[in-house]
């Protein structure tokens, strides 16, 4: 029995060899993610941390100036007043479309990535 415990102690005393791994996110010209990998491939990429790599998010991120921008669903769309663009609505009720020249213009502004 002592040989087993001595062998186990010897095994646990050895530190595993650490591998230096770069986690990469490759993206296209528009900044949309293509794939995550630890291998060297041709194309544009940024080095990401292990958490970002393991999440593997392709939908809610974009790369711009070498940084990851994330979509924020609560701030993504805002209804704003406009002078000459958008849909002309009744001045006191935005849900009523106004065909006269007395209405207020409204449009949607997208703030997708922060």
FENVENUR-V974053 format. One line per field, one symbol per residue. burial: I if it has 9 or more other ideal C-beta (glycine too) atoms within 8 Angstrom, else O. A space follows every 50 residues. Layout:
burial = ???
//
This chain:
burial = OOOOOOOOOOOOOOOOOOOOOOIIIIIOOOIOIOOIOOOOOOOOIIOIOO OIIOOOOOOOIIIOOOOIIOIIOOOIOOOOOIOOOOOIIIOOOOOOOIOO OOIIIIIOOOIOIO
//
